[in-house]
Amino acid sequence: MSVCYNKLCKLMIDRKMKKKDLIALSGISRSTVAKLTHDENVNTDVLVRICKALECDVGDIMEVIPDENN
């Protein structure tokens, strides 16, 4: 399984937010934002901080993609 953060990108576009705005609101680092941009795994604490900052649920910012082999 892999993760996809396209929902986060769409949410940020809808709210007219830039990456620097997300960093300022949530307190996450630029390297973490880079991981999110490349659909890499991040700590659940990071996801919680983003959800608190954006007042949303984790399902609003990410989705789990099943492997094609399953």
PDB file of N, CA, C, O and CB in Angstrom:
ATOM      1  N   MET A   1       0.836  -1.185   0.000  1.00  0.00           N
ATOM      2  CA  MET A   1       0.000   0.000   0.000  1.00  0.00           C
ATOM      3  C   MET A   1       0.877   1.243   0.000  1.00  0.00           C
ATOM      4  O   MET A   1       1.989   1.246   0.527  1.00  0.00           O
ATOM      5  CB  MET A   1      -0.949   0.001   1.211  1.00  0.00           C
ATOM      6  N   SER A   2       0.355   2.276  -0.593  1.00  0.00           N
ATOM      7  CA  SER A   2       1.058   3.549  -0.601  1.00  0.00           C
ATOM      8  C   SER A   2       0.071   4.652  -0.234  1.00  0.00           C
ATOM      9  O   SER A   2      -1.140   4.433  -0.181  1.00  0.00           O
ATOM     10  CB  SER A   2       1.713   3.820  -1.988  1.00  0.00           C
ATOM     11  N   VAL A   3       0.602   5.818   0.012  1.00  0.00           N
ATOM     12  CA  VAL A   3      -0.240   6.949   0.380  1.00  0.00           C
ATOM     13  C   VAL A   3      -0.188   8.012  -0.710  1.00  0.00           C
ATOM     14  O   VAL A   3       0.785   8.118  -1.458  1.00  0.00           O
ATOM     15  CB  VAL A   3       0.200   7.540   1.735  1.00  0.00           C
ATOM     16  N   CYS A   4      -1.237   8.779  -0.778  1.00  0.00           N
ATOM     17  CA  CYS A   4      -1.325   9.858  -1.758  1.00  0.00           C
ATOM     18  C   CYS A   4      -1.878  11.088  -1.040  1.00  0.00           C
ATOM     19  O   CYS A   4      -2.888  11.008  -0.340  1.00  0.00           O
ATOM     20  CB  CYS A   4      -2.230   9.453  -2.986  1.00  0.00           C
ATOM     21  N   TYR A   5      -1.214  12.215  -1.219  1.00  0.00           N
ATOM     22  CA  TYR A   5      -1.617  13.457  -0.555  1.00  0.00           C
ATOM     23  C   TYR A   5      -2.219  14.461  -1.532  1.00  0.00           C
ATOM     24  O   TYR A   5      -2.176  15.666  -1.285  1.00  0.00           O
ATOM     25  CB  TYR A   5      -0.425  14.082   0.150  1.00  0.00           C
ATOM     26  N   ASN A   6      -2.781  13.976  -2.640  1.00  0.00           N
ATOM     27  CA  ASN A   6      -3.418  14.874  -3.607  1.00  0.00           C
ATOM     28  C   ASN A   6      -4.570  15.649  -2.983  1.00  0.00           C
ATOM     29  O   ASN A   6      -4.827  16.793  -3.357  1.00  0.00           O
ATOM     30  CB  ASN A   6      -3.918  14.085  -4.809  1.00  0.00           C
ATOM     31  N   LYS A   7      -5.263  15.029  -2.037  1.00  0.00           N
ATOM     32  CA  LYS A   7      -6.374  15.714  -1.368  1.00  0.00           C
ATOM     33  C   LYS A   7      -5.882  16.951  -0.616  1.00  0.00           C
ATOM     34  O   LYS A   7      -6.563  17.976  -0.581  1.00  0.00           O
ATOM     35  CB  LYS A   7      -7.090  14.757  -0.397  1.00  0.00           C
ATOM     36  N   LEU A   8      -4.709  16.848  -0.023  1.00  0.00           N
ATOM     37  CA  LEU A   8      -4.127  17.991   0.677  1.00  0.00           C
ATOM     38  C   LEU A   8      -3.837  19.107  -0.312  1.00  0.00           C
ATOM     39  O   LEU A   8      -4.135  20.271  -0.045  1.00  0.00           O
ATOM     40  CB  LEU A   8      -2.838  17.584   1.424  1.00  0.00           C
ATOM     41  N   CYS A   9      -3.264  18.761  -1.441  1.00  0.00           N
ATOM     42  CA  CYS A   9      -2.961  19.768  -2.465  1.00  0.00           C
ATOM     43  C   CYS A   9      -4.234  20.451  -2.945  1.00  0.00           C
ATOM     44  O   CYS A   9      -4.266  21.672  -3.100  1.00  0.00           O
ATOM     45  CB  CYS A   9      -2.226  19.127  -3.654  1.00  0.00           C
ATOM     46  N   LYS A  10      -5.278  19.671  -3.180  1.00  0.00           N
ATOM     47  CA  LYS A  10      -6.554  20.242  -3.635  1.00  0.00           C
ATOM     48  C   LYS A  10      -7.164  21.142  -2.569  1.00  0.00           C
ATOM     49  O   LYS A  10      -7.710  22.201  -2.877  1.00  0.00           O
ATOM     50  CB  LYS A  10      -7.542  19.126  -4.005  1.00  0.00           C
ATOM     51  N   LEU A  11      -7.069  20.713  -1.312  1.00  0.00           N
ATOM     52  CA  LEU A  11      -7.598  21.518  -0.211  1.00  0.00           C
ATOM     53  C   LEU A  11      -6.862  22.848  -0.114  1.00  0.00           C
ATOM     54  O   LEU A  11      -7.475  23.894   0.102  1.00  0.00           O
ATOM     55  CB  LEU A  11      -7.489  20.754   1.119  1.00  0.00           C
ATOM     56  N   MET A  12      -5.549  22.801  -0.276  1.00  0.00           N
ATOM     57  CA  MET A  12      -4.756  24.026  -0.226  1.00  0.00           C
ATOM     58  C   MET A  12      -5.108  24.959  -1.383  1.00  0.00           C
ATOM     59  O   MET A  12      -5.166  26.175  -1.203  1.00  0.00           O
ATOM     60  CB  MET A  12      -3.261  23.693  -0.254  1.00  0.00           C
ATOM     61  N   ILE A  13      -5.340  24.401  -2.556  1.00  0.00           N
ATOM     62  CA  ILE A  13      -5.738  25.217  -3.709  1.00  0.00           C
ATOM     63  C   ILE A  13      -7.092  25.868  -3.442  1.00  0.00           C
ATOM     64  O   ILE A  13      -7.280  27.059  -3.692  1.00  0.00           O
ATOM     65  CB  ILE A  13      -5.797  24.357  -5.002  1.00  0.00           C
ATOM     66  N   ASP A  14      -8.031  25.075  -2.931  1.00  0.00           N
ATOM     67  CA  ASP A  14      -9.361  25.602  -2.631  1.00  0.00           C
ATOM     68  C   ASP A  14      -9.305  26.751  -1.625  1.00  0.00           C
ATOM     69  O   ASP A  14     -10.099  27.690  -1.692  1.00  0.00           O
ATOM     70  CB  ASP A  14     -10.256  24.491  -2.097  1.00  0.00           C
ATOM     71  N   ARG A  15      -8.369  26.663  -0.705  1.00  0.00           N
ATOM     72  CA  ARG A  15      -8.241  27.694   0.337  1.00  0.00           C
ATOM     73  C   ARG A  15      -7.232  28.779  -0.035  1.00  0.00           C
ATOM     74  O   ARG A  15      -6.927  29.666   0.762  1.00  0.00           O
ATOM     75  CB  ARG A  15      -7.831  27.054   1.655  1.00  0.00           C
ATOM     76  N   LYS A  16      -6.721  28.687  -1.268  1.00  0.00           N
ATOM     77  CA  LYS A  16      -5.746  29.659  -1.772  1.00  0.00           C
ATOM     78  C   LYS A  16      -4.521  29.752  -0.862  1.00  0.00           C
ATOM     79  O   LYS A  16      -4.022  30.839  -0.571  1.00  0.00           O
ATOM     80  CB  LYS A  16      -6.397  31.037  -1.910  1.00  0.00           C
ATOM     81  N   MET A  17      -4.052  28.587  -0.424  1.00  0.00           N
ATOM     82  CA  MET A  17      -2.887  28.503   0.466  1.00  0.00           C
ATOM     83  C   MET A  17      -1.656  28.083  -0.325  1.00  0.00           C
ATOM     84  O   MET A  17      -1.737  27.317  -1.285  1.00  0.00           O
ATOM     85  CB  MET A  17      -3.147  27.508   1.624  1.00  0.00           C
ATOM     86  N   LYS A  18      -0.537  28.598   0.101  1.00  0.00           N
ATOM     87  CA  LYS A  18       0.742  28.177  -0.451  1.00  0.00           C
ATOM     88  C   LYS A  18       1.419  27.269   0.562  1.00  0.00           C
ATOM     89  O   LYS A  18       0.997  27.185   1.715  1.00  0.00           O
ATOM     90  CB  LYS A  18       1.643  29.402  -0.801  1.00  0.00           C
ATOM     91  N   LYS A  19       2.455  26.602   0.131  1.00  0.00           N
ATOM     92  CA  LYS A  19       3.186  25.694   1.023  1.00  0.00           C
ATOM     93  C   LYS A  19       3.710  26.442   2.245  1.00  0.00           C
ATOM     94  O   LYS A  19       3.697  25.915   3.357  1.00  0.00           O
ATOM     95  CB  LYS A  19       4.353  25.023   0.273  1.00  0.00           C
ATOM     96  N   LYS A  20       4.171  27.674   2.031  1.00  0.00           N
ATOM     97  CA  LYS A  20       4.698  28.442   3.166  1.00  0.00           C
ATOM     98  C   LYS A  20       3.598  28.748   4.179  1.00  0.00           C
ATOM     99  O   LYS A  20       3.866  28.847   5.376  1.00  0.00           O
ATOM    100  CB  LYS A  20       5.341  29.750   2.677  1.00  0.00           C
ATOM    101  N   ASP A  21       2.354  28.899   3.702  1.00  0.00           N
ATOM    102  CA  ASP A  21       1.236  29.123   4.609  1.00  0.00           C
ATOM    103  C   ASP A  21       0.977  27.882   5.463  1.00  0.00           C
ATOM    104  O   ASP A  21       0.728  27.985   6.665  1.00  0.00           O
ATOM    105  CB  ASP A  21      -0.026  29.502   3.821  1.00  0.00           C
ATOM    106  N   LEU A  22       1.038  26.713   4.830  1.00  0.00           N
ATOM    107  CA  LEU A  22       0.855  25.457   5.561  1.00  0.00           C
ATOM    108  C   LEU A  22       1.946  25.284   6.608  1.00  0.00           C
ATOM    109  O   LEU A  22       1.673  24.858   7.731  1.00  0.00           O
ATOM    110  CB  LEU A  22       0.854  24.260   4.593  1.00  0.00           C
ATOM    111  N   ILE A  23       3.162  25.609   6.247  1.00  0.00           N
ATOM    112  CA  ILE A  23       4.293  25.514   7.179  1.00  0.00           C
ATOM    113  C   ILE A  23       4.059  26.432   8.385  1.00  0.00           C
ATOM    114  O   ILE A  23       4.264  26.028   9.529  1.00  0.00           O
ATOM    115  CB  ILE A  23       5.628  25.885   6.465  1.00  0.00           C
ATOM    116  N   ALA A  24       3.630  27.660   8.117  1.00  0.00           N
ATOM    117  CA  ALA A  24       3.409  28.622   9.201  1.00  0.00           C
ATOM    118  C   ALA A  24       2.254  28.201  10.109  1.00  0.00           C
ATOM    119  O   ALA A  24       2.348  28.325  11.330  1.00  0.00           O
ATOM    120  CB  ALA A  24       3.132  30.008   8.624  1.00  0.00           C
ATOM    121  N   LEU A  25       1.175  27.706   9.521  1.00  0.00           N
ATOM    122  CA  LEU A  25       0.005  27.316  10.317  1.00  0.00           C
ATOM    123  C   LEU A  25       0.233  26.066  11.145  1.00  0.00           C
ATOM    124  O   LEU A  25      -0.197  25.989  12.295  1.00  0.00           O
ATOM    125  CB  LEU A  25      -1.174  27.101   9.416  1.00  0.00           C
ATOM    126  N   SER A  26       0.906  25.090  10.563  1.00  0.00           N
ATOM    127  CA  SER A  26       1.022  23.786  11.220  1.00  0.00           C
ATOM    128  C   SER A  26       2.335  23.588  11.964  1.00  0.00           C
ATOM    129  O   SER A  26       2.425  22.736  12.847  1.00  0.00           O
ATOM    130  CB  SER A  26       0.867  22.700  10.206  1.00  0.00           C
ATOM    131  N   GLY A  27       3.343  24.362  11.617  1.00  0.00           N
ATOM    132  CA  GLY A  27       4.643  24.212  12.268  1.00  0.00           C
ATOM    133  C   GLY A  27       5.463  23.049  11.731  1.00  0.00           C
ATOM    134  O   GLY A  27       6.434  22.635  12.364  1.00  0.00           O
ATOM    135  N   ILE A  28       5.085  22.514  10.569  1.00  0.00           N
ATOM    136  CA  ILE A  28       5.879  21.436   9.979  1.00  0.00           C
ATOM    137  C   ILE A  28       7.030  22.040   9.192  1.00  0.00           C
ATOM    138  O   ILE A  28       7.022  23.231   8.884  1.00  0.00           O
ATOM    139  CB  ILE A  28       5.004  20.529   9.066  1.00  0.00           C
ATOM    140  N   SER A  29       8.010  21.226   8.870  1.00  0.00           N
ATOM    141  CA  SER A  29       9.201  21.721   8.185  1.00  0.00           C
ATOM    142  C   SER A  29       9.039  21.678   6.671  1.00  0.00           C
ATOM    143  O   SER A  29       8.139  21.024   6.146  1.00  0.00           O
ATOM    144  CB  SER A  29      10.418  20.911   8.598  1.00  0.00           C
ATOM    145  N   ARG A  30       9.925  22.384   5.983  1.00  0.00           N
ATOM    146  CA  ARG A  30       9.916  22.357   4.514  1.00  0.00           C
ATOM    147  C   ARG A  30      10.230  20.968   3.993  1.00  0.00           C
ATOM    148  O   ARG A  30       9.694  20.555   2.965  1.00  0.00           O
ATOM    149  CB  ARG A  30      10.922  23.362   3.949  1.00  0.00           C
ATOM    150  N   SER A  31      11.091  20.244   4.690  1.00  0.00           N
ATOM    151  CA  SER A  31      11.423  18.884   4.241  1.00  0.00           C
ATOM    152  C   SER A  31      10.216  17.959   4.361  1.00  0.00           C
ATOM    153  O   SER A  31      10.048  17.045   3.553  1.00  0.00           O
ATOM    154  CB  SER A  31      12.600  18.320   5.055  1.00  0.00           C
ATOM    155  N   THR A  32       9.386  18.192   5.358  1.00  0.00           N
ATOM    156  CA  THR A  32       8.161  17.403   5.501  1.00  0.00           C
ATOM    157  C   THR A  32       7.190  17.725   4.370  1.00  0.00           C
ATOM    158  O   THR A  32       6.544  16.826   3.832  1.00  0.00           O
ATOM    159  CB  THR A  32       7.497  17.668   6.869  1.00  0.00           C
ATOM    160  N   VAL A  33       7.085  18.986   4.012  1.00  0.00           N
ATOM    161  CA  VAL A  33       6.230  19.371   2.892  1.00  0.00           C
ATOM    162  C   VAL A  33       6.731  18.724   1.609  1.00  0.00           C
ATOM    163  O   VAL A  33       5.932  18.306   0.771  1.00  0.00           O
ATOM    164  CB  VAL A  33       6.184  20.907   2.739  1.00  0.00           C
ATOM    165  N   ALA A  34       8.045  18.638   1.450  1.00  0.00           N
ATOM    166  CA  ALA A  34       8.614  17.967   0.280  1.00  0.00           C
ATOM    167  C   ALA A  34       8.222  16.491   0.257  1.00  0.00           C
ATOM    168  O   ALA A  34       7.906  15.948  -0.802  1.00  0.00           O
ATOM    169  CB  ALA A  34      10.147  18.110   0.272  1.00  0.00           C
ATOM    170  N   LYS A  35       8.242  15.843   1.419  1.00  0.00           N
ATOM    171  CA  LYS A  35       7.805  14.447   1.500  1.00  0.00           C
ATOM    172  C   LYS A  35       6.345  14.308   1.093  1.00  0.00           C
ATOM    173  O   LYS A  35       5.987  13.386   0.360  1.00  0.00           O
ATOM    174  CB  LYS A  35       8.009  13.903   2.918  1.00  0.00           C
ATOM    175  N   LEU A  36       5.510  15.214   1.563  1.00  0.00           N
ATOM    176  CA  LEU A  36       4.092  15.179   1.218  1.00  0.00           C
ATOM    177  C   LEU A  36       3.904  15.378  -0.287  1.00  0.00           C
ATOM    178  O   LEU A  36       3.066  14.724  -0.907  1.00  0.00           O
ATOM    179  CB  LEU A  36       3.317  16.256   2.004  1.00  0.00           C
ATOM    180  N   THR A  37       4.682  16.277  -0.860  1.00  0.00           N
ATOM    181  CA  THR A  37       4.597  16.552  -2.291  1.00  0.00           C
ATOM    182  C   THR A  37       4.949  15.327  -3.123  1.00  0.00           C
ATOM    183  O   THR A  37       4.416  15.131  -4.214  1.00  0.00           O
ATOM    184  CB  THR A  37       5.512  17.705  -2.659  1.00  0.00           C
ATOM    185  N   HIS A  38       5.853  14.505  -2.596  1.00  0.00           N
ATOM    186  CA  HIS A  38       6.304  13.311  -3.315  1.00  0.00           C
ATOM    187  C   HIS A  38       5.621  12.038  -2.823  1.00  0.00           C
ATOM    188  O   HIS A  38       6.088  10.933  -3.099  1.00  0.00           O
ATOM    189  CB  HIS A  38       7.804  13.164  -3.180  1.00  0.00           C
ATOM    190  N   ASP A  39       4.518  12.194  -2.096  1.00  0.00           N
ATOM    191  CA  ASP A  39       3.737  11.057  -1.590  1.00  0.00           C
ATOM    192  C   ASP A  39       4.574  10.068  -0.789  1.00  0.00           C
ATOM    193  O   ASP A  39       4.395   8.855  -0.900  1.00  0.00           O
ATOM    194  CB  ASP A  39       3.079  10.334  -2.741  1.00  0.00           C
ATOM    195  N   GLU A  40       5.487  10.594   0.017  1.00  0.00           N
ATOM    196  CA  GLU A  40       6.299   9.763   0.893  1.00  0.00           C
ATOM    197  C   GLU A  40       5.625   9.661   2.259  1.00  0.00           C
ATOM    198  O   GLU A  40       4.788  10.494   2.607  1.00  0.00           O
ATOM    199  CB  GLU A  40       7.735  10.336   1.026  1.00  0.00           C
ATOM    200  N   ASN A  41       5.990   8.652   3.019  1.00  0.00           N
ATOM    201  CA  ASN A  41       5.412   8.456   4.348  1.00  0.00           C
ATOM    202  C   ASN A  41       5.878   9.547   5.306  1.00  0.00           C
ATOM    203  O   ASN A  41       7.040   9.954   5.294  1.00  0.00           O
ATOM    204  CB  ASN A  41       5.787   7.071   4.900  1.00  0.00           C
ATOM    205  N   VAL A  42       4.948  10.009   6.133  1.00  0.00           N
ATOM    206  CA  VAL A  42       5.269  10.961   7.188  1.00  0.00           C
ATOM    207  C   VAL A  42       4.677  10.445   8.497  1.00  0.00           C
ATOM    208  O   VAL A  42       3.783   9.599   8.496  1.00  0.00           O
ATOM    209  CB  VAL A  42       4.728  12.390   6.848  1.00  0.00           C
ATOM    210  N   ASN A  43       5.177  10.954   9.588  1.00  0.00           N
ATOM    211  CA  ASN A  43       4.730  10.571  10.917  1.00  0.00           C
ATOM    212  C   ASN A  43       3.266  10.981  11.121  1.00  0.00           C
ATOM    213  O   ASN A  43       2.818  11.999  10.594  1.00  0.00           O
ATOM    214  CB  ASN A  43       5.630  11.213  11.995  1.00  0.00           C
ATOM    215  N   THR A  44       2.543  10.187  11.882  1.00  0.00           N
ATOM    216  CA  THR A  44       1.141  10.519  12.151  1.00  0.00           C
ATOM    217  C   THR A  44       1.018  11.843  12.912  1.00  0.00           C
ATOM    218  O   THR A  44       0.010  12.536  12.775  1.00  0.00           O
ATOM    219  CB  THR A  44       0.473   9.391  12.950  1.00  0.00           C
ATOM    220  N   ASP A  45       2.014  12.198  13.700  1.00  0.00           N
ATOM    221  CA  ASP A  45       2.007  13.484  14.395  1.00  0.00           C
ATOM    222  C   ASP A  45       1.930  14.626  13.390  1.00  0.00           C
ATOM    223  O   ASP A  45       1.250  15.623  13.630  1.00  0.00           O
ATOM    224  CB  ASP A  45       3.259  13.632  15.280  1.00  0.00           C
ATOM    225  N   VAL A  46       2.616  14.484  12.282  1.00  0.00           N
ATOM    226  CA  VAL A  46       2.589  15.504  11.230  1.00  0.00           C
ATOM    227  C   VAL A  46       1.185  15.622  10.661  1.00  0.00           C
ATOM    228  O   VAL A  46       0.677  16.727  10.468  1.00  0.00           O
ATOM    229  CB  VAL A  46       3.599  15.168  10.107  1.00  0.00           C
ATOM    230  N   LEU A  47       0.562  14.490  10.394  1.00  0.00           N
ATOM    231  CA  LEU A  47      -0.798  14.508   9.848  1.00  0.00           C
ATOM    232  C   LEU A  47      -1.773  15.171  10.818  1.00  0.00           C
ATOM    233  O   LEU A  47      -2.649  15.930  10.404  1.00  0.00           O
ATOM    234  CB  LEU A  47      -1.264  13.082   9.530  1.00  0.00           C
ATOM    235  N   VAL A  48      -1.617  14.883  12.100  1.00  0.00           N
ATOM    236  CA  VAL A  48      -2.483  15.488  13.121  1.00  0.00           C
ATOM    237  C   VAL A  48      -2.271  16.995  13.168  1.00  0.00           C
ATOM    238  O   VAL A  48      -3.238  17.750  13.273  1.00  0.00           O
ATOM    239  CB  VAL A  48      -2.209  14.866  14.511  1.00  0.00           C
ATOM    240  N   ARG A  49      -1.036  17.439  13.093  1.00  0.00           N
ATOM    241  CA  ARG A  49      -0.750  18.877  13.124  1.00  0.00           C
ATOM    242  C   ARG A  49      -1.364  19.591  11.925  1.00  0.00           C
ATOM    243  O   ARG A  49      -1.891  20.696  12.053  1.00  0.00           O
ATOM    244  CB  ARG A  49       0.761  19.118  13.157  1.00  0.00           C
ATOM    245  N   ILE A  50      -1.290  18.950  10.757  1.00  0.00           N
ATOM    246  CA  ILE A  50      -1.885  19.530   9.559  1.00  0.00           C
ATOM    247  C   ILE A  50      -3.400  19.594   9.715  1.00  0.00           C
ATOM    248  O   ILE A  50      -4.021  20.611   9.406  1.00  0.00           O
ATOM    249  CB  ILE A  50      -1.502  18.711   8.304  1.00  0.00           C
ATOM    250  N   CYS A  51      -3.990  18.502  10.197  1.00  0.00           N
ATOM    251  CA  CYS A  51      -5.451  18.471  10.387  1.00  0.00           C
ATOM    252  C   CYS A  51      -5.923  19.525  11.374  1.00  0.00           C
ATOM    253  O   CYS A  51      -6.949  20.168  11.150  1.00  0.00           O
ATOM    254  CB  CYS A  51      -5.891  17.095  10.866  1.00  0.00           C
ATOM    255  N   LYS A  52      -5.194  19.709  12.452  1.00  0.00           N
ATOM    256  CA  LYS A  52      -5.554  20.744  13.421  1.00  0.00           C
ATOM    257  C   LYS A  52      -5.459  22.127  12.788  1.00  0.00           C
ATOM    258  O   LYS A  52      -6.337  22.968  12.982  1.00  0.00           O
ATOM    259  CB  LYS A  52      -4.647  20.663  14.661  1.00  0.00           C
ATOM    260  N   ALA A  53      -4.400  22.357  12.039  1.00  0.00           N
ATOM    261  CA  ALA A  53      -4.194  23.666  11.417  1.00  0.00           C
ATOM    262  C   ALA A  53      -5.261  23.971  10.377  1.00  0.00           C
ATOM    263  O   ALA A  53      -5.709  25.111  10.254  1.00  0.00           O
ATOM    264  CB  ALA A  53      -2.816  23.733  10.776  1.00  0.00           C
ATOM    265  N   LEU A  54      -5.667  22.954   9.633  1.00  0.00           N
ATOM    266  CA  LEU A  54      -6.646  23.150   8.560  1.00  0.00           C
ATOM    267  C   LEU A  54      -8.082  22.857   9.001  1.00  0.00           C
ATOM    268  O   LEU A  54      -9.029  23.004   8.228  1.00  0.00           O
ATOM    269  CB  LEU A  54      -6.293  22.271   7.380  1.00  0.00           C
ATOM    270  N   GLU A  55      -8.219  22.437  10.265  1.00  0.00           N
ATOM    271  CA  GLU A  55      -9.526  22.087  10.829  1.00  0.00           C
ATOM    272  C   GLU A  55     -10.247  21.084   9.922  1.00  0.00           C
ATOM    273  O   GLU A  55     -11.352  21.330   9.439  1.00  0.00           O
ATOM    274  CB  GLU A  55     -10.394  23.358  11.024  1.00  0.00           C
ATOM    275  N   CYS A  56      -9.581  19.951   9.711  1.00  0.00           N
ATOM    276  CA  CYS A  56     -10.137  18.905   8.859  1.00  0.00           C
ATOM    277  C   CYS A  56      -9.781  17.542   9.433  1.00  0.00           C
ATOM    278  O   CYS A  56      -9.126  17.448  10.471  1.00  0.00           O
ATOM    279  CB  CYS A  56      -9.621  19.039   7.406  1.00  0.00           C
ATOM    280  N   ASP A  57     -10.208  16.503   8.762  1.00  0.00           N
ATOM    281  CA  ASP A  57      -9.938  15.129   9.164  1.00  0.00           C
ATOM    282  C   ASP A  57      -8.824  14.567   8.293  1.00  0.00           C
ATOM    283  O   ASP A  57      -8.570  15.075   7.201  1.00  0.00           O
ATOM    284  CB  ASP A  57     -11.216  14.255   9.060  1.00  0.00           C
ATOM    285  N   VAL A  58      -8.167  13.531   8.768  1.00  0.00           N
ATOM    286  CA  VAL A  58      -7.053  12.957   8.018  1.00  0.00           C
ATOM    287  C   VAL A  58      -7.513  12.451   6.639  1.00  0.00           C
ATOM    288  O   VAL A  58      -6.743  12.487   5.679  1.00  0.00           O
ATOM    289  CB  VAL A  58      -6.412  11.807   8.820  1.00  0.00           C
ATOM    290  N   GLY A  59      -8.738  11.992   6.543  1.00  0.00           N
ATOM    291  CA  GLY A  59      -9.272  11.544   5.257  1.00  0.00           C
ATOM    292  C   GLY A  59      -9.463  12.679   4.270  1.00  0.00           C
ATOM    293  O   GLY A  59      -9.637  12.442   3.074  1.00  0.00           O
ATOM    294  N   ASP A  60      -9.431  13.911   4.761  1.00  0.00           N
ATOM    295  CA  ASP A  60      -9.561  15.077   3.893  1.00  0.00           C
ATOM    296  C   ASP A  60      -8.238  15.463   3.249  1.00  0.00           C
ATOM    297  O   ASP A  60      -8.217  16.244   2.298  1.00  0.00           O
ATOM    298  CB  ASP A  60     -10.107  16.247   4.676  1.00  0.00           C
ATOM    299  N   ILE A  61      -7.126  14.919   3.763  1.00  0.00           N
ATOM    300  CA  ILE A  61      -5.816  15.319   3.236  1.00  0.00           C
ATOM    301  C   ILE A  61      -5.028  14.177   2.616  1.00  0.00           C
ATOM    302  O   ILE A  61      -4.021  14.419   1.950  1.00  0.00           O
ATOM    303  CB  ILE A  61      -5.003  15.933   4.329  1.00  0.00           C
ATOM    304  N   MET A  62      -5.458  12.947   2.816  1.00  0.00           N
ATOM    305  CA  MET A  62      -4.704  11.821   2.269  1.00  0.00           C
ATOM    306  C   MET A  62      -5.615  10.654   1.959  1.00  0.00           C
ATOM    307  O   MET A  62      -6.755  10.593   2.422  1.00  0.00           O
ATOM    308  CB  MET A  62      -3.615  11.387   3.237  1.00  0.00           C
ATOM    309  N   GLU A  63      -5.097   9.726   1.167  1.00  0.00           N
ATOM    310  CA  GLU A  63      -5.788   8.466   0.934  1.00  0.00           C
ATOM    311  C   GLU A  63      -4.754   7.354   0.784  1.00  0.00           C
ATOM    312  O   GLU A  63      -3.619   7.593   0.369  1.00  0.00           O
ATOM    313  CB  GLU A  63      -6.700   8.551  -0.324  1.00  0.00           C
ATOM    314  N   VAL A  64      -5.161   6.156   1.123  1.00  0.00           N
ATOM    315  CA  VAL A  64      -4.300   4.986   1.005  1.00  0.00           C
ATOM    316  C   VAL A  64      -4.650   4.281  -0.300  1.00  0.00           C
ATOM    317  O   VAL A  64      -5.812   3.990  -0.582  1.00  0.00           O
ATOM    318  CB  VAL A  64      -4.464   4.023   2.236  1.00  0.00           C
ATOM    319  N   ILE A  65      -3.626   4.019  -1.073  1.00  0.00           N
ATOM    320  CA  ILE A  65      -3.802   3.379  -2.380  1.00  0.00           C
ATOM    321  C   ILE A  65      -3.337   1.925  -2.256  1.00  0.00           C
ATOM    322  O   ILE A  65      -2.173   1.672  -1.947  1.00  0.00           O
ATOM    323  CB  ILE A  65      -3.000   4.143  -3.511  1.00  0.00           C
ATOM    324  N   PRO A  66      -4.236   0.975  -2.496  1.00  0.00           N
ATOM    325  CA  PRO A  66      -3.826  -0.446  -2.420  1.00  0.00           C
ATOM    326  C   PRO A  66      -2.861  -0.796  -3.559  1.00  0.00           C
ATOM    327  O   PRO A  66      -2.907  -0.204  -4.638  1.00  0.00           O
ATOM    328  CB  PRO A  66      -5.074  -1.379  -2.477  1.00  0.00           C
ATOM    329  N   ASP A  67      -1.997  -1.762  -3.294  1.00  0.00           N
ATOM    330  CA  ASP A  67      -1.087  -2.244  -4.327  1.00  0.00           C
ATOM    331  C   ASP A  67      -1.883  -2.912  -5.429  1.00  0.00           C
ATOM    332  O   ASP A  67      -2.952  -3.468  -5.177  1.00  0.00           O
ATOM    333  CB  ASP A  67      -0.046  -3.220  -3.740  1.00  0.00           C
ATOM    334  N   GLU A  68      -1.375  -2.863  -6.638  1.00  0.00           N
ATOM    335  CA  GLU A  68      -2.053  -3.476  -7.754  1.00  0.00           C
ATOM    336  C   GLU A  68      -2.044  -5.011  -7.680  1.00  0.00           C
ATOM    337  O   GLU A  68      -2.870  -5.666  -8.316  1.00  0.00           O
ATOM    338  CB  GLU A  68      -1.417  -3.018  -9.037  1.00  0.00           C
ATOM    339  N   ASN A  69      -1.122  -5.577  -6.911  1.00  0.00           N
ATOM    340  CA  ASN A  69      -0.994  -7.031  -6.790  1.00  0.00           C
ATOM    341  C   ASN A  69      -2.118  -7.640  -5.982  1.00  0.00           C
ATOM    342  O   ASN A  69      -2.361  -8.843  -6.086  1.00  0.00           O
ATOM    343  CB  ASN A  69       0.327  -7.388  -6.161  1.00  0.00           C
ATOM    344  N   ASN A  70      -2.818  -6.841  -5.173  1.00  0.00           N
ATOM    345  CA  ASN A  70      -3.876  -7.376  -4.295  1.00  0.00           C
ATOM    346  C   ASN A  70      -5.186  -7.475  -5.015  1.00  0.00           C
ATOM    347  O   ASN A  70      -6.181  -7.902  -4.429  1.00  0.00           O
ATOM    348  CB  ASN A  70      -4.043  -6.511  -3.060  1.00  0.00           C
TER     349      ASN A  70
END
